[in-house]
C-alpha cells in the first residue's frame, strides 16, 4: 500500500473546491437560521434537508474522484451516503417535531465531525501545518452534535440556535479544509514529473533491498 507521502507527491487532490462550496453553503444556512430562529419548523426542516442532500452528494463525488489520493476515502464516501440518506428522509418527512429534528441533525453532524477529525489527521500526514485548526473545528462540531442528540433541557428556540451553530462549525471546517486541500493541490502540481519518476525509482530500490 502506498504511503500518504507517496500519494501526495505523485497525484494532486482533485476538485479541492468541493468542500469549500459545501462549507460556504452550510455557513449560509447557519446565517439564515440565526436571522430567523423563530421561522416555521417545516421551512427549517426543508432547508436542512436540501443542505444535507447537497453536502452528501458533494462528499460522495469528492470521495470517489479522490479515492486514490485520500487514505480514508471510504469513510468519507460512507459519511456522504449517510448524509444524503438523512437529507432524503428529512425531505420526505419534513413535518418533524423540534426534538426529532434535533436528533436527526445532531446525528449527522456527529458523523460529519468524526469525518472532519479523520480528514484533519489525513491533512497532517500530507504535511499541512494548520491541521490543528481542522481538528479543533471537528472536535467543536462533535461537542455540539452530542448536545443536540441528548438535548439536555434545552427549549425549542435554544435547539434551533444549537443547530445553527452546528452548521456554522461544520461549514467553517469544510471551508478551511478546502483551502488546505488547495494548498496541497498546488504543492503537488509544482513537483516535476522527473522528480516523481526519480522518487518511484528510489522506492523500487528500497523495496528490492528489503526483499533481499
Secondary structure by P-SEA (a helix, b strand, c coil): cccaaaaaacccccccaaaaaaaaaaaaaaaaaaacccccaaaaaaaaaaaaaaaaaaaaaaaaaacccccaaaaaaaaaaaaaaaaaaaaacccccaaaaaaaaaaaaaaaaaaaaaaaaaaaaacccaaaaaaaaaaaaaaaaaaaaacccccaaaaaaaaaaaaaaaaaaaaaaaaaaaaaaaaaaaccaaaaaaaaaaaaaaaaaaac
